[in-house]
Amino acid sequence: MTVITVIQIVPKNAISSWADELLAVDSLAFLASTVLSYWSIRHPEKLWKAEIFADRLFLLGMVLMVGESFLVAFDLFMD
């Protein structure tokens, strides 16, 4: 939520547009990771692969979040 607020404050340019789009993908990665983790807890005998995929989606979300923070910091402090 903080990233959304900061992105709205900075002047609109290509970097803030990329950050908005990455934030949407990041949110979907975290949502999918959460759903798969919950599903694998509820059905452990069937979906052990879902747990592995959930872990990978979570790590992807974390990497995207770090990338977004660098983009926003670069946009704020380089102008």
C-alpha positions in Angstrom: 0.0 0.0 0.0 2.9 2.3 0.7 4.3 1.8 -2.8 0.9 2.7 -4.3 0.9 6.0 -2.4 4.5 6.8 -3.3 3.9 6.0 -6.9 0.9 8.4 -6.9 3.1 11.2 -5.5 6.0 11.0 -8.0 5.6 12.7 -11.4 4.2 10.3 -14.1 6.9 8.9 -16.3 8.0 5.6 -17.7 9.4 4.3 -14.5 6.3 5.0 -12.4 4.3 3.3 -15.1 6.5 0.2 -14.9 6.2 0.2 -11.2 2.4 0.2 -11.4 2.4 -2.8 -13.7 5.0 -4.7 -11.6 2.9 -4.0 -8.5 -0.1 -5.6 -10.1 1.9 -8.7 -11.2 3.4 -8.8 -7.7 0.0 -8.8 -6.0 -1.2 -11.6 -8.3 1.9 -13.7 -7.4 1.4 -13.2 -3.7 -2.3 -14.0 -4.1 -1.6 -17.2 -6.1 1.0 -18.2 -3.6 -1.4 -17.8 -0.7 -4.2 -19.7 -2.4 -1.8 -22.6 -3.3 -0.3 -22.7 0.2 -3.8 -22.9 1.8 -4.9 -25.5 -0.7 -1.8 -27.7 0.0 -2.4 -27.4 3.7 -6.0 -28.5 3.3 -5.2 -31.4 1.0 -1.7 -32.6 1.9 -2.0 -36.0 0.4 -2.9 -34.8 -3.1 -1.1 -31.5 -3.8 2.5 -31.6 -2.6 3.5 -30.0 -6.0 1.2 -27.1 -5.2 3.3 -26.3 -2.1 6.5 -26.2 -4.2 4.8 -24.0 -6.8 3.5 -21.7 -4.0 7.0 -21.4 -2.6 8.3 -20.4 -6.0 5.5 -17.9 -6.5 6.2 -16.4 -3.1 9.9 -16.0 -4.0 9.0 -14.4 -7.3 6.8 -11.9 -5.5 9.6 -11.0 -3.2 12.0 -10.5 -6.0 9.5 -8.3 -7.8 8.9 -6.3 -4.7 12.6 -5.6 -4.3 12.7 -4.6 -8.0 9.8 -2.3 -7.5 11.4 -0.6 -4.5 14.6 0.0 -6.5 12.5 1.5 -9.3 10.6 3.8 -7.0 13.8 4.8 -5.1 15.6 5.5 -8.4 12.6 7.6 -9.6 12.4 9.6 -6.4 16.1 10.3 -5.8 17.4 10.7 -9.3 15.2 13.6 -10.3 
